[in-house]
Amino acid sequence: MIRLILNARVSNHVSDDAIKEFEKAILSDPQVKPANGDRGIDRLLGAFVWRLYERATIRPLSKLFVVSPFSDRNEYFAILMGIRPPRKCMPYFAFNKRKHLYLFDAWPEYHDDIREFVHLYKVRSLHVSSQQAAEQLRESCQCPVFWVPEGINPLDYFFFSQEKKDIDVIEFGRKHMSYHDSIKNVLKDSRKVHLYEKIRGEPIFKTRDAFIDGLARSKISICIPCNMTHPERSGDIETMTIRYLQSMLSKCLILGHAPKEMLEIFGYNPVVEIDHNDPCQQLLSLLNTYEEFVPLIERNYNLVIKNHTWDKRWETIKNTISSLP
């Protein structure tokens, strides 16, 4: 039996959608049961062990709990956005021997913390959403490290027909500021509907339902990897995020940049690469000739449903876990 460690406090921010979607797909597997994190004793033990771990001077004491008479034969699996806070994993990672992690946002700044946590709690397998991060962590982690790209749950999304899409361009989440600044006035002057985050940290849509509806109404979705928008955070790691897949299931044309790992798993470039020499003319031209890109939109949509769902990703991880000694 695999026990999934849930986090009821995951926020409604668009960045946390991936965690919720992945957990939903995993829990649909009859071989998976949720870890009972709502019990008072679990919360108390988790808080106690986490305090030991957080305090550098007494952190080694938390290692005492790794070999515990409370250990069982279940496999424990947790999903984290980055490595902070690994408190979500407690007390299960302290009291059990068979534990596994899946990490989004495994940026270089977290690698030392990831290695320390994996070593201290004897994690049996580490799965990360970035191919480059997996390669870098594999060099020094004391457990097998696997690349498992992000996925999506197709039934959670829908789309409007091309003629009913009334949002011309959408930029959700982080923006490539120089690109954004170059196109926003041109789109405004051309009377195009352009949605983007006006105030940093305040999402365009207040609810998830509104976000899904807005994306379904959009023609062009701007998707640029974090290493181009926020290199100080991601370093040289270029990775595909759920934003690309959400846009594809909403039948948007994606304009931006396709990470190398995306070219590998798709077998072609599903993204229209930005023309940095003339971004405004390119964007207006795409809107004027939008129907020409319908075959690419349909190809992307069908391939996501076929190969890039969270169900598929979970099968890969579950087969890996079952093959470990």
Number of C-alpha atoms within 10 A of each C-alpha: 11 22 20 22 21 21 18 10 7 12 11 12 15 16 15 14 17 21 20 18 16 20 20 14 17 24 15 11 13 9 11 16 16 15 17 14 20 11 9 10 11 16 15 13 16 21 16 14 22 21 15 16 20 12 12 10 9 12 16 12 14 19 18 14 17 20 14 13 9 12 16 12 10 13 18 26 26 22 25 21 17 19 21 11 10 17 18 23 24 20 22 26 28 25 22 22 22 21 25 23 20 23 23 23 20 24 21 17 13 15 18 13 14 22 17 13 16 20 15 19 21 21 22 21 22 25 23 25 21 24 20 19 26 20 14 14 22 17 10 12 21 18 17 16 22 21 19 20 22 24 26 26 21 19 8 11 18 15 20 18 11 16 9 12 18 15 18 20 26 24 19 19 18 17 21 17 11 9 15 14 11 14 17 17 14 15 17 11 8 10 10 17 14 17 18 19 16 9 8 9 10 12 17 18 18 11 13 13 11 12 16 18 17 20 28 26 25 26 27 25 26 25 27 27 23 23 17 17 16 14 13 11 15 21 14 15 21 23 23 24 23 16 22 27 24 24 27 30 26 25 31 33 27 28 22 20 19 22 19 14 16 21 14 10 12 14 9 11 17 21 23 17 14 19 13 10 8 11 15 19 12 15 19 17 11 18 17 10 10 14 12 11 14 15 10 18 21 15 13 26 21 14 14 19 19 11 14 20 21 23 19 17 19 18 13 12 20 14 10 14 18 9 8 9 5
